[in-house]
Amino acid sequence: MQSISPDTQDLTQWLEYFTRGVMVQIEQVCQRIIGLSLDVQKMKDFGQVALTERQMKIVEAVNKSQKITAGDIAAIFGISRQSALKEAGKLLEMNVLTPVGKGRGAHYVRK
């Protein structure tokens, strides 16, 4: 961490450090807003979709890594693969996710 020079009482280095931290946080907020904006546009295109807390976490995970597998979903929530497939299936029915591939190698991406 940057500190204030006791000899000169110069705040420049500390202010630069602090503003860099603020910029990192602003960029993260902007990325989240962009992701949410895409969700809002989809709701306008396909009609509003109500998601459960679990489904929202799945969508956030897909937004973060661009894809998710049933195994990933099972690991996130500590549920069986079959339950994870059911959760993914609900999101498929709502046109939120789309499948890529088949079998154990399949994954899901945003529609």
Biopython code that builds the backbone (N, CA, C, O; Angstrom):
import numpy as np
from Bio.PDB.StructureBuilder import StructureBuilder

atoms = [
    (1, "MET", "N", (0.842, -1.184, 0.000)),
    (1, "MET", "CA", (0.000, 0.000, 0.000)),
    (1, "MET", "C", (0.882, 1.240, 0.000)),
    (1, "MET", "O", (1.927, 1.277, 0.650)),
    (2, "GLN", "N", (0.453, 2.237, -0.725)),
    (2, "GLN", "CA", (1.179, 3.497, -0.784)),
    (2, "GLN", "C", (0.900, 4.292, 0.489)),
    (2, "GLN", "O", (-0.173, 4.181, 1.083)),
    (3, "SER", "N", (1.870, 5.084, 0.892)),
    (3, "SER", "CA", (1.669, 5.900, 2.082)),
    (3, "SER", "C", (2.113, 7.340, 1.811)),
    (3, "SER", "O", (2.715, 7.648, 0.783)),
    (4, "ILE", "N", (1.802, 8.178, 2.741)),
    (4, "ILE", "CA", (2.175, 9.587, 2.644)),
    (4, "ILE", "C", (3.616, 9.730, 3.098)),
    (4, "ILE", "O", (4.011, 9.171, 4.121)),
    (5, "SER", "N", (4.388, 10.469, 2.343)),
    (5, "SER", "CA", (5.784, 10.716, 2.716)),
    (5, "SER", "C", (5.809, 11.649, 3.923)),
    (5, "SER", "O", (5.315, 12.774, 3.853)),
    (6, "PRO", "N", (6.396, 11.170, 5.052)),
    (6, "PRO", "CA", (6.408, 12.026, 6.253)),
    (6, "PRO", "C", (7.291, 13.266, 6.093)),
    (6, "PRO", "O", (7.094, 14.274, 6.771)),
    (7, "ASP", "N", (8.276, 13.174, 5.178)),
    (7, "ASP", "CA", (9.189, 14.307, 4.988)),
    (7, "ASP", "C", (8.519, 15.459, 4.246)),
    (7, "ASP", "O", (8.685, 16.623, 4.610)),
    (8, "THR", "N", (7.759, 15.123, 3.197)),
    (8, "THR", "CA", (7.197, 16.182, 2.346)),
    (8, "THR", "C", (5.699, 16.376, 2.535)),
    (8, "THR", "O", (5.130, 17.357, 2.055)),
    (9, "GLN", "N", (5.060, 15.441, 3.235)),
    (9, "GLN", "CA", (3.601, 15.456, 3.373)),
    (9, "GLN", "C", (2.921, 15.425, 1.998)),
    (9, "GLN", "O", (1.821, 15.948, 1.823)),
    (10, "ASP", "N", (3.595, 14.804, 1.037)),
    (10, "ASP", "CA", (3.083, 14.709, -0.335)),
    (10, "ASP", "C", (2.054, 13.580, -0.423)),
    (10, "ASP", "O", (2.373, 12.429, -0.125)),
    (11, "LEU", "N", (0.841, 13.897, -0.825)),
    (11, "LEU", "CA", (-0.248, 12.939, -0.941)),
    (11, "LEU", "C", (-0.347, 12.313, -2.336)),
    (11, "LEU", "O", (-1.205, 11.460, -2.563)),
    (12, "THR", "N", (0.498, 12.714, -3.254)),
    (12, "THR", "CA", (0.363, 12.310, -4.651)),
    (12, "THR", "C", (0.325, 10.791, -4.821)),
    (12, "THR", "O", (-0.588, 10.266, -5.459)),
    (13, "GLN", "N", (1.298, 10.083, -4.263)),
    (13, "GLN", "CA", (1.342, 8.627, -4.433)),
    (13, "GLN", "C", (0.110, 7.966, -3.819)),
    (13, "GLN", "O", (-0.459, 7.049, -4.410)),
    (14, "TRP", "N", (-0.299, 8.417, -2.657)),
    (14, "TRP", "CA", (-1.473, 7.827, -2.024)),
    (14, "TRP", "C", (-2.725, 8.095, -2.859)),
    (14, "TRP", "O", (-3.550, 7.200, -3.040)),
    (15, "LEU", "N", (-2.870, 9.318, -3.368)),
    (15, "LEU", "CA", (-4.032, 9.652, -4.189)),
    (15, "LEU", "C", (-4.056, 8.839, -5.482)),
    (15, "LEU", "O", (-5.122, 8.407, -5.921)),
    (16, "GLU", "N", (-2.885, 8.628, -6.095)),
    (16, "GLU", "CA", (-2.821, 7.801, -7.307)),
    (16, "GLU", "C", (-3.236, 6.368, -6.990)),
    (16, "GLU", "O", (-3.989, 5.759, -7.751)),
    (17, "TYR", "N", (-2.759, 5.833, -5.890)),
    (17, "TYR", "CA", (-3.125, 4.477, -5.463)),
    (17, "TYR", "C", (-4.632, 4.387, -5.218)),
    (17, "TYR", "O", (-5.289, 3.453, -5.679)),
    (18, "PHE", "N", (-5.160, 5.345, -4.502)),
    (18, "PHE", "CA", (-6.579, 5.355, -4.161)),
    (18, "PHE", "C", (-7.439, 5.461, -5.420)),
    (18, "PHE", "O", (-8.411, 4.720, -5.566)),
    (19, "THR", "N", (-7.093, 6.365, -6.323)),
    (19, "THR", "CA", (-7.902, 6.542, -7.536)),
    (19, "THR", "C", (-7.814, 5.326, -8.449)),
    (19, "THR", "O", (-8.785, 5.014, -9.138)),
    (20, "ARG", "N", (-6.676, 4.628, -8.474)),
    (20, "ARG", "CA", (-6.585, 3.377, -9.249)),
    (20, "ARG", "C", (-7.564, 2.353, -8.686)),
    (20, "ARG", "O", (-8.232, 1.645, -9.440)),
    (21, "GLY", "N", (-7.647, 2.276, -7.372)),
    (21, "GLY", "CA", (-8.586, 1.350, -6.738)),
    (21, "GLY", "C", (-10.024, 1.698, -7.073)),
    (21, "GLY", "O", (-10.833, 0.809, -7.341)),
    (22, "VAL", "N", (-10.345, 2.971, -7.061)),
    (22, "VAL", "CA", (-11.694, 3.413, -7.411)),
    (22, "VAL", "C", (-11.988, 3.054, -8.869)),
    (22, "VAL", "O", (-13.093, 2.607, -9.177)),
    (23, "MET", "N", (-11.029, 3.240, -9.763)),
    (23, "MET", "CA", (-11.228, 2.930, -11.179)),
    (23, "MET", "C", (-11.482, 1.436, -11.389)),
    (23, "MET", "O", (-12.322, 1.058, -12.205)),
    (24, "VAL", "N", (-10.768, 0.598, -10.665)),
    (24, "VAL", "CA", (-10.991, -0.847, -10.780)),
    (24, "VAL", "C", (-12.425, -1.180, -10.384)),
    (24, "VAL", "O", (-13.095, -1.960, -11.059)),
    (25, "GLN", "N", (-12.889, -0.594, -9.300)),
    (25, "GLN", "CA", (-14.254, -0.842, -8.848)),
    (25, "GLN", "C", (-15.282, -0.317, -9.843)),
    (25, "GLN", "O", (-16.296, -0.971, -10.084)),
    (26, "ILE", "N", (-15.037, 0.842, -10.417)),
    (26, "ILE", "CA", (-15.955, 1.415, -11.407)),
    (26, "ILE", "C", (-16.036, 0.506, -12.628)),
    (26, "ILE", "O", (-17.124, 0.274, -13.155)),
    (27, "GLU", "N", (-14.901, -0.008, -13.080)),
    (27, "GLU", "CA", (-14.894, -0.903, -14.235)),
    (27, "GLU", "C", (-15.696, -2.169, -13.946)),
    (27, "GLU", "O", (-16.414, -2.658, -14.819)),
    (28, "GLN", "N", (-15.581, -2.703, -12.734)),
    (28, "GLN", "CA", (-16.346, -3.894, -12.372)),
    (28, "GLN", "C", (-17.847, -3.597, -12.361)),
    (28, "GLN", "O", (-18.645, -4.413, -12.821)),
    (29, "VAL", "N", (-18.221, -2.454, -11.849)),
    (29, "VAL", "CA", (-19.638, -2.063, -11.840)),
    (29, "VAL", "C", (-20.137, -1.891, -13.273)),
    (29, "VAL", "O", (-21.250, -2.310, -13.591)),
    (30, "CYS", "N", (-19.337, -1.286, -14.131)),
    (30, "CYS", "CA", (-19.732, -1.094, -15.530)),
    (30, "CYS", "C", (-19.967, -2.437, -16.215)),
    (30, "CYS", "O", (-20.941, -2.590, -16.952)),
    (31, "GLN", "N", (-19.092, -3.406, -15.983)),
    (31, "GLN", "CA", (-19.260, -4.721, -16.587)),
    (31, "GLN", "C", (-20.543, -5.389, -16.106)),
    (31, "GLN", "O", (-21.249, -6.028, -16.886)),
    (32, "ARG", "N", (-20.832, -5.239, -14.846)),
    (32, "ARG", "CA", (-22.070, -5.817, -14.308)),
    (32, "ARG", "C", (-23.299, -5.140, -14.912)),
    (32, "ARG", "O", (-24.285, -5.804, -15.229)),
    (33, "ILE", "N", (-23.235, -3.821, -15.068)),
    (33, "ILE", "CA", (-24.348, -3.084, -15.669)),
    (33, "ILE", "C", (-24.546, -3.518, -17.114)),
    (33, "ILE", "O", (-25.682, -3.680, -17.560)),
    (34, "ILE", "N", (-23.461, -3.706, -17.847)),
    (34, "ILE", "CA", (-23.570, -4.158, -19.233)),
    (34, "ILE", "C", (-24.250, -5.521, -19.277)),
    (34, "ILE", "O", (-25.128, -5.751, -20.109)),
    (35, "GLY", "N", (-23.850, -6.424, -18.385)),
    (35, "GLY", "CA", (-24.476, -7.747, -18.329)),
    (35, "GLY", "C", (-25.955, -7.657, -18.012)),
    (35, "GLY", "O", (-26.769, -8.348, -18.624)),
    (36, "LEU", "N", (-26.305, -6.805, -17.054)),
    (36, "LEU", "CA", (-27.709, -6.632, -16.698)),
    (36, "LEU", "C", (-28.482, -5.969, -17.828)),
    (36, "LEU", "O", (-29.659, -6.269, -18.029)),
    (37, "SER", "N", (-27.839, -5.074, -18.567)),
    (37, "SER", "CA", (-28.497, -4.425, -19.698)),
    (37, "SER", "C", (-28.847, -5.442, -20.762)),
    (37, "SER", "O", (-29.915, -5.366, -21.370)),
    (38, "LEU", "N", (-27.954, -6.398, -20.994)),
    (38, "LEU", "CA", (-28.238, -7.461, -21.956)),
    (38, "LEU", "C", (-29.439, -8.266, -21.486)),
    (38, "LEU", "O", (-30.290, -8.649, -22.288)),
    (39, "ASP", "N", (-29.509, -8.527, -20.162)),
    (39, "ASP", "CA", (-30.653, -9.254, -19.614)),
    (39, "ASP", "C", (-31.945, -8.468, -19.823)),
    (39, "ASP", "O", (-32.974, -9.051, -20.165)),
    (40, "VAL", "N", (-31.901, -7.166, -19.623)),
    (40, "VAL", "CA", (-33.087, -6.329, -19.800)),
    (40, "VAL", "C", (-33.525, -6.362, -21.260)),
    (40, "VAL", "O", (-34.718, -6.446, -21.549)),
    (41, "GLN", "N", (-32.563, -6.297, -22.185)),
    (41, "GLN", "CA", (-32.908, -6.341, -23.603)),
    (41, "GLN", "C", (-33.564, -7.671, -23.951)),
    (41, "GLN", "O", (-34.524, -7.707, -24.721)),
    (42, "LYS", "N", (-33.054, -8.759, -23.393)),
    (42, "LYS", "CA", (-33.662, -10.067, -23.640)),
    (42, "LYS", "C", (-35.087, -10.105, -23.109)),
    (42, "LYS", "O", (-35.979, -10.656, -23.755)),
    (43, "MET", "N", (-35.306, -9.522, -21.930)),
    (43, "MET", "CA", (-36.653, -9.495, -21.363)),
    (43, "MET", "C", (-37.597, -8.735, -22.287)),
    (43, "MET", "O", (-38.752, -9.128, -22.454)),
    (44, "LYS", "N", (-37.111, -7.647, -22.891)),
    (44, "LYS", "CA", (-37.948, -6.889, -23.820)),
    (44, "LYS", "C", (-38.243, -7.720, -25.065)),
    (44, "LYS", "O", (-39.357, -7.698, -25.588)),
    (45, "ASP", "N", (-37.229, -8.455, -25.534)),
    (45, "ASP", "CA", (-37.391, -9.251, -26.751)),
    (45, "ASP", "C", (-38.275, -10.472, -26.526)),
    (45, "ASP", "O", (-39.100, -10.799, -27.379)),
    (46, "PHE", "N", (-38.116, -11.144, -25.402)),
    (46, "PHE", "CA", (-38.800, -12.419, -25.167)),
    (46, "PHE", "C", (-39.888, -12.333, -24.101)),
    (46, "PHE", "O", (-40.543, -13.336, -23.817)),
    (47, "GLY", "N", (-40.089, -11.191, -23.520)),
    (47, "GLY", "CA", (-41.034, -11.067, -22.421)),
    (47, "GLY", "C", (-40.281, -11.235, -21.109)),
    (47, "GLY", "O", (-39.249, -11.904, -21.065)),
    (48, "GLN", "N", (-40.776, -10.649, -20.076)),
    (48, "GLN", "CA", (-40.089, -10.686, -18.790)),
    (48, "GLN", "C", (-40.013, -12.112, -18.262)),
    (48, "GLN", "O", (-40.971, -12.878, -18.358)),
    (49, "VAL", "N", (-38.864, -12.449, -17.706)),
    (49, "VAL", "CA", (-38.621, -13.779, -17.167)),
    (49, "VAL", "C", (-38.310, -13.633, -15.686)),
    (49, "VAL", "O", (-37.401, -12.894, -15.307)),
    (50, "ALA", "N", (-39.062, -14.334, -14.852)),
    (50, "ALA", "CA", (-38.803, -14.309, -13.413)),
    (50, "ALA", "C", (-37.880, -15.472, -13.080)),
    (50, "ALA", "O", (-38.190, -16.624, -13.382)),
    (51, "LEU", "N", (-36.754, -15.168, -12.462)),
    (51, "LEU", "CA", (-35.777, -16.190, -12.115)),
    (51, "LEU", "C", (-35.712, -16.376, -10.602)),
    (51, "LEU", "O", (-35.862, -15.425, -9.835)),
    (52, "THR", "N", (-35.488, -17.612, -10.193)),
    (52, "THR", "CA", (-35.270, -17.884, -8.774)),
    (52, "THR", "C", (-33.856, -17.434, -8.418)),
    (52, "THR", "O", (-33.053, -17.129, -9.300)),
    (53, "GLU", "N", (-33.558, -17.394, -7.132)),
    (53, "GLU", "CA", (-32.223, -17.020, -6.672)),
    (53, "GLU", "C", (-31.172, -17.960, -7.262)),
    (53, "GLU", "O", (-30.111, -17.513, -7.698)),
    (54, "ARG", "N", (-31.460, -19.231, -7.276)),
    (54, "ARG", "CA", (-30.534, -20.229, -7.816)),
    (54, "ARG", "C", (-30.308, -19.990, -9.314)),
    (54, "ARG", "O", (-29.178, -20.060, -9.798)),
    (55, "GLN", "N", (-31.380, -19.712, -10.032)),
    (55, "GLN", "CA", (-31.263, -19.464, -11.470)),
    (55, "GLN", "C", (-30.462, -18.197, -11.750)),
    (55, "GLN", "O", (-29.683, -18.150, -12.702)),
    (56, "MET", "N", (-30.652, -17.166, -10.917)),
    (56, "MET", "CA", (-29.869, -15.946, -11.082)),
    (56, "MET", "C", (-28.385, -16.211, -10.887)),
    (56, "MET", "O", (-27.555, -15.664, -11.614)),
    (57, "LYS", "N", (-28.045, -17.048, -9.910)),
    (57, "LYS", "CA", (-26.639, -17.386, -9.682)),
    (57, "LYS", "C", (-26.063, -18.148, -10.868)),
    (57, "LYS", "O", (-24.904, -17.947, -11.232)),
    (58, "ILE", "N", (-26.861, -19.018, -11.468)),
    (58, "ILE", "CA", (-26.403, -19.752, -12.646)),
    (58, "ILE", "C", (-26.140, -18.776, -13.794)),
    (58, "ILE", "O", (-25.113, -18.872, -14.465)),
    (59, "VAL", "N", (-27.052, -17.849, -14.022)),
    (59, "VAL", "CA", (-26.889, -16.869, -15.099)),
    (59, "VAL", "C", (-25.666, -15.999, -14.839)),
    (59, "VAL", "O", (-24.911, -15.708, -15.767)),
    (60, "GLU", "N", (-25.458, -15.581, -13.601)),
    (60, "GLU", "CA", (-24.272, -14.790, -13.267)),
    (60, "GLU", "C", (-23.002, -15.579, -13.540)),
    (60, "GLU", "O", (-22.023, -15.020, -14.034)),
    (61, "ALA", "N", (-23.001, -16.874, -13.225)),
    (61, "ALA", "CA", (-21.832, -17.720, -13.489)),
    (61, "ALA", "C", (-21.573, -17.827, -14.983)),
    (61, "ALA", "O", (-20.421, -17.804, -15.417)),
    (62, "VAL", "N", (-22.633, -17.943, -15.773)),
    (62, "VAL", "CA", (-22.473, -17.996, -17.231)),
    (62, "VAL", "C", (-21.954, -16.661, -17.747)),
    (62, "VAL", "O", (-21.087, -16.631, -18.620)),
    (63, "ASN", "N", (-22.466, -15.570, -17.223)),
    (63, "ASN", "CA", (-21.980, -14.249, -17.643)),
    (63, "ASN", "C", (-20.495, -14.097, -17.345)),
    (63, "ASN", "O", (-19.756, -13.485, -18.116)),
    (64, "LYS", "N", (-20.073, -14.652, -16.236)),
    (64, "LYS", "CA", (-18.681, -14.516, -15.812)),
    (64, "LYS", "C", (-17.741, -15.359, -16.669)),
    (64, "LYS", "O", (-16.696, -14.875, -17.102)),
    (65, "SER", "N", (-18.105, -16.621, -16.916)),
    (65, "SER", "CA", (-17.195, -17.527, -17.618)),
    (65, "SER", "C", (-17.626, -17.857, -19.041)),
    (65, "SER", "O", (-16.954, -18.632, -19.721)),
    (66, "GLN", "N", (-18.722, -17.290, -19.497)),
    (66, "GLN", "CA", (-19.260, -17.483, -20.842)),
    (66, "GLN", "C", (-19.927, -18.835, -21.070)),
    (66, "GLN", "O", (-20.578, -19.031, -22.096)),
    (67, "LYS", "N", (-19.778, -19.779, -20.126)),
    (67, "LYS", "CA", (-20.445, -21.079, -20.249)),
    (67, "LYS", "C", (-20.508, -21.742, -18.883)),
    (67, "LYS", "O", (-19.837, -21.328, -17.937)),
    (68, "ILE", "N", (-21.346, -22.799, -18.801)),
    (68, "ILE", "CA", (-21.449, -23.557, -17.553)),
    (68, "ILE", "C", (-21.866, -24.980, -17.900)),
    (68, "ILE", "O", (-22.589, -25.204, -18.870)),
    (69, "THR", "N", (-21.411, -25.929, -17.111)),
    (69, "THR", "CA", (-21.792, -27.329, -17.292)),
    (69, "THR", "C", (-22.714, -27.755, -16.157)),
    (69, "THR", "O", (-22.837, -27.065, -15.145)),
    (70, "ALA", "N", (-23.355, -28.898, -16.343)),
    (70, "ALA", "CA", (-24.191, -29.440, -15.259)),
    (70, "ALA", "C", (-23.318, -29.719, -14.041)),
    (70, "ALA", "O", (-23.752, -29.523, -12.906)),
    (71, "GLY", "N", (-22.099, -30.173, -14.271)),
    (71, "GLY", "CA", (-21.170, -30.413, -13.160)),
    (71, "GLY", "C", (-20.843, -29.144, -12.400)),
    (71, "GLY", "O", (-20.736, -29.155, -11.174)),
    (72, "ASP", "N", (-20.684, -28.044, -13.135)),
    (72, "ASP", "CA", (-20.430, -26.748, -12.488)),
    (72, "ASP", "C", (-21.609, -26.349, -11.606)),
    (72, "ASP", "O", (-21.433, -25.903, -10.472)),
    (73, "ILE", "N", (-22.813, -26.517, -12.149)),
    (73, "ILE", "CA", (-24.023, -26.162, -11.396)),
    (73, "ILE", "C", (-24.125, -27.025, -10.139)),
    (73, "ILE", "O", (-24.427, -26.526, -9.055)),
    (74, "ALA", "N", (-23.868, -28.328, -10.298)),
    (74, "ALA", "CA", (-23.925, -29.248, -9.152)),
    (74, "ALA", "C", (-22.924, -28.827, -8.080)),
    (74, "ALA", "O", (-23.236, -28.852, -6.889)),
    (75, "ALA", "N", (-21.719, -28.440, -8.505)),
    (75, "ALA", "CA", (-20.683, -28.035, -7.550)),
    (75, "ALA", "C", (-21.038, -26.730, -6.841)),
    (75, "ALA", "O", (-20.806, -26.596, -5.640)),
    (76, "ILE", "N", (-21.589, -25.782, -7.565)),
    (76, "ILE", "CA", (-21.937, -24.483, -6.981)),
    (76, "ILE", "C", (-22.942, -24.646, -5.844)),
    (76, "ILE", "O", (-22.814, -24.013, -4.795)),
    (77, "PHE", "N", (-23.952, -25.509, -6.065)),
    (77, "PHE", "CA", (-25.042, -25.622, -5.100)),
    (77, "PHE", "C", (-24.980, -26.876, -4.232)),
    (77, "PHE", "O", (-25.821, -27.059, -3.352)),
    (78, "GLY", "N", (-23.994, -27.740, -4.470)),
    (78, "GLY", "CA", (-23.899, -28.971, -3.689)),
    (78, "GLY", "C", (-25.087, -29.887, -3.932)),
    (78, "GLY", "O", (-25.619, -30.493, -3.001)),
    (79, "ILE", "N", (-25.499, -29.984, -5.193)),
    (79, "ILE", "CA", (-26.640, -30.819, -5.561)),
    (79, "ILE", "C", (-26.175, -31.913, -6.519)),
    (79, "ILE", "O", (-25.044, -31.889, -7.005)),
    (80, "SER", "N", (-27.057, -32.866, -6.780)),
    (80, "SER", "CA", (-26.711, -33.946, -7.700)),
    (80, "SER", "C", (-26.667, -33.426, -9.140)),
    (80, "SER", "O", (-27.223, -32.374, -9.453)),
    (81, "ARG", "N", (-26.004, -34.178, -9.993)),
    (81, "ARG", "CA", (-25.950, -33.822, -11.411)),
    (81, "ARG", "C", (-27.368, -33.791, -12.004)),
    (81, "ARG", "O", (-27.685, -32.930, -12.824)),
    (82, "GLN", "N", (-28.213, -34.738, -11.581)),
    (82, "GLN", "CA", (-29.589, -34.789, -12.076)),
    (82, "GLN", "C", (-30.352, -33.510, -11.699)),
    (82, "GLN", "O", (-31.080, -32.956, -12.523)),
    (83, "SER", "N", (-30.185, -33.051, -10.467)),
    (83, "SER", "CA", (-30.830, -31.799, -10.041)),
    (83, "SER", "C", (-30.276, -30.609, -10.822)),
    (83, "SER", "O", (-31.012, -29.689, -11.180)),
    (84, "ALA", "N", (-28.971, -30.641, -11.079)),
    (84, "ALA", "CA", (-28.353, -29.567, -11.863)),
    (84, "ALA", "C", (-28.919, -29.545, -13.281)),
    (84, "ALA", "O", (-29.163, -28.474, -13.836)),
    (85, "LEU", "N", (-29.124, -30.711, -13.860)),
    (85, "LEU", "CA", (-29.719, -30.789, -15.200)),
    (85, "LEU", "C", (-31.147, -30.238, -15.204)),
    (85, "LEU", "O", (-31.571, -29.613, -16.176)),
    (86, "LYS", "N", (-31.884, -30.470, -14.118)),
    (86, "LYS", "CA", (-33.248, -29.925, -14.009)),
    (86, "LYS", "C", (-33.209, -28.392, -13.957)),
    (86, "LYS", "O", (-34.013, -27.719, -14.603)),
    (87, "GLU", "N", (-32.258, -27.850, -13.174)),
    (87, "GLU", "CA", (-32.128, -26.381, -13.086)),
    (87, "GLU", "C", (-31.783, -25.806, -14.455)),
    (87, "GLU", "O", (-32.359, -24.800, -14.869)),
    (88, "ALA", "N", (-30.849, -26.438, -15.156)),
    (88, "ALA", "CA", (-30.472, -25.975, -16.492)),
    (88, "ALA", "C", (-31.660, -26.103, -17.440)),
    (88, "ALA", "O", (-31.886, -25.231, -18.279)),
    (89, "GLY", "N", (-32.411, -27.182, -17.308)),
    (89, "GLY", "CA", (-33.578, -27.396, -18.153)),
    (89, "GLY", "C", (-34.610, -26.295, -18.017)),
    (89, "GLY", "O", (-35.223, -25.883, -19.001)),
    (90, "LYS", "N", (-34.801, -25.820, -16.798)),
    (90, "LYS", "CA", (-35.754, -24.719, -16.570)),
    (90, "LYS", "C", (-35.298, -23.461, -17.310)),
    (90, "LYS", "O", (-36.108, -22.747, -17.901)),
    (91, "LEU", "N", (-33.983, -23.200, -17.269)),
    (91, "LEU", "CA", (-33.444, -22.026, -17.959)),
    (91, "LEU", "C", (-33.506, -22.196, -19.476)),
    (91, "LEU", "O", (-33.651, -21.215, -20.206)),
    (92, "LEU", "N", (-33.397, -23.431, -19.947)),
    (92, "LEU", "CA", (-33.558, -23.709, -21.381)),
    (92, "LEU", "C", (-34.999, -23.423, -21.806)),
    (92, "LEU", "O", (-35.236, -22.802, -22.842)),
    (93, "GLU", "N", (-35.959, -23.882, -20.999)),
    (93, "GLU", "CA", (-37.384, -23.665, -21.300)),
    (93, "GLU", "C", (-37.736, -22.181, -21.355)),
    (93, "GLU", "O", (-38.598, -21.769, -22.132)),
    (94, "MET", "N", (-37.067, -21.387, -20.531)),
    (94, "MET", "CA", (-37.337, -19.950, -20.484)),
    (94, "MET", "C", (-36.523, -19.185, -21.531)),
    (94, "MET", "O", (-36.567, -17.955, -21.576)),
    (95, "ASN", "N", (-35.781, -19.913, -22.373)),
    (95, "ASN", "CA", (-34.944, -19.297, -23.415)),
    (95, "ASN", "C", (-33.868, -18.378, -22.853)),
    (95, "ASN", "O", (-33.497, -17.389, -23.485)),
    (96, "VAL", "N", (-33.369, -18.704, -21.669)),
    (96, "VAL", "CA", (-32.287, -17.931, -21.066)),
    (96, "VAL", "C", (-30.947, -18.531, -21.472)),
    (96, "VAL", "O", (-29.997, -17.804, -21.761)),
    (97, "LEU", "N", (-30.874, -19.868, -21.492)),
    (97, "LEU", "CA", (-29.658, -20.581, -21.882)),
    (97, "LEU", "C", (-29.927, -21.412, -23.126)),
    (97, "LEU", "O", (-31.072, -21.708, -23.465)),
    (98, "THR", "N", (-28.844, -21.781, -23.794)),
    (98, "THR", "CA", (-28.928, -22.687, -24.928)),
    (98, "THR", "C", (-27.844, -23.755, -24.766)),
    (98, "THR", "O", (-26.736, -23.441, -24.331)),
    (99, "PRO", "N", (-28.146, -25.012, -25.111)),
    (99, "PRO", "CA", (-27.152, -26.075, -24.945)),
    (99, "PRO", "C", (-26.143, -26.092, -26.095)),
    (99, "PRO", "O", (-26.460, -25.739, -27.231)),
    (100, "VAL", "N", (-24.922, -26.513, -25.767)),
    (100, "VAL", "CA", (-23.873, -26.703, -26.767)),
    (100, "VAL", "C", (-23.293, -28.079, -26.531)),
    (100, "VAL", "O", (-22.775, -28.351, -25.448)),
    (101, "GLY", "N", (-23.365, -28.950, -27.518)),
    (101, "GLY", "CA", (-22.843, -30.309, -27.382)),
    (101, "GLY", "C", (-23.868, -31.233, -26.753)),
    (101, "GLY", "O", (-24.985, -30.836, -26.421)),
    (102, "LYS", "N", (-23.441, -32.496, -26.600)),
    (102, "LYS", "CA", (-24.335, -33.510, -26.029)),
    (102, "LYS", "C", (-23.586, -34.341, -24.998)),
    (102, "LYS", "O", (-22.355, -34.388, -24.989)),
    (103, "GLY", "N", (-24.349, -34.992, -24.132)),
    (103, "GLY", "CA", (-23.772, -35.881, -23.130)),
    (103, "GLY", "C", (-23.000, -35.144, -22.066)),
    (103, "GLY", "O", (-23.274, -33.981, -21.768)),
    (104, "ARG", "N", (-22.016, -35.842, -21.487)),
    (104, "ARG", "CA", (-21.242, -35.249, -20.378)),
    (104, "ARG", "C", (-20.389, -34.067, -20.806)),
    (104, "ARG", "O", (-19.995, -33.252, -19.972)),
    (105, "GLY", "N", (-20.102, -33.968, -22.088)),
    (105, "GLY", "CA", (-19.294, -32.842, -22.578)),
    (105, "GLY", "C", (-20.112, -31.607, -22.899)),
    (105, "GLY", "O", (-19.562, -30.588, -23.315)),
    (106, "ALA", "N", (-21.418, -31.687, -22.710)),
    (106, "ALA", "CA", (-22.292, -30.556, -23.034)),
    (106, "ALA", "C", (-22.093, -29.418, -22.046)),
    (106, "ALA", "O", (-21.723, -29.631, -20.891)),
    (107, "HIS", "N", (-22.343, -28.226, -22.514)),
    (107, "HIS", "CA", (-22.348, -27.055, -21.639)),
    (107, "HIS", "C", (-23.441, -26.113, -22.125)),
    (107, "HIS", "O", (-24.066, -26.344, -23.160)),
    (108, "TYR", "N", (-23.656, -25.060, -21.368)),
    (108, "TYR", "CA", (-24.721, -24.109, -21.654)),
    (108, "TYR", "C", (-24.124, -22.724, -21.784)),
    (108, "TYR", "O", (-23.183, -22.363, -21.076)),
    (109, "VAL", "N", (-24.695, -21.945, -22.712)),
    (109, "VAL", "CA", (-24.275, -20.557, -22.916)),
    (109, "VAL", "C", (-25.530, -19.688, -22.922)),
    (109, "VAL", "O", (-26.650, -20.192, -23.007)),
    (110, "ARG", "N", (-25.322, -18.369, -22.831)),
    (110, "ARG", "CA", (-26.454, -17.427, -22.896)),
    (110, "ARG", "C", (-27.036, -17.456, -24.284)),
    (110, "ARG", "O", (-26.306, -17.578, -25.267)),
    (111, "LYS", "N", (-28.321, -17.346, -24.372)),
    (111, "LYS", "CA", (-29.022, -17.337, -25.663)),
    (111, "LYS", "C", (-28.895, -15.992, -26.304)),
    (111, "LYS", "O", (-29.417, -15.778, -27.399)),
]
sb = StructureBuilder()
sb.init_structure("model")
sb.init_model(0)
sb.init_chain("A")
sb.init_seg("    ")
for serial, (resi, resn, name, xyz) in enumerate(atoms, 1):
    if name == "N":
        sb.init_residue(resn, " ", resi, " ")
    sb.init_atom(name, np.array(xyz, "f"), 0.0, 1.0, " ", f" {name:<3s}", serial, name[0])
structure = sb.get_structure()
